[in-house]
Amino acid sequence: MRDACQRRLLRLNKIMHYLTQKLAKIKPTSGHRVWVEFEDGFSAEVDLAPLLDEGPIFAPMSDPAIFAAVRLDWGIPVWSDDLDLSTAALRAWAEAGRVLTIEETDDWVAKHSTPDAIAV
């Protein structure tokens, strides 16, 4: 029973590594690409163009002026009152080098998370 509990805690800790990610900096570069730097110092450039095909919520990002107006709100990238991105997904995409599907993002987080200490 204790081993099963420890495995569940380990999995939760791995997931929390991604869920607690915050950005320190974000800067639009070219097209629909952004350069991001996370609070832990990890940085990468991510092409967000694939999001434009993911439904009307992302349609405003097709306007270069709106896309360039990205800002950080408590470490979360925000384009407008209605449009922001999950920093957990953005971290996974930055590490993978591309926007992933929902399933791929979940798999990435499960496979690549590195927990700190496990408190049992």
Helices and strands as residue ranges (DSSP letters): H 2-19, E 23-28, E 33-38, E 43-47, G 49-53, G 56-62, H 64-68, E 71-73, E 76-80, E 83-84, H 87-96, H 102-112
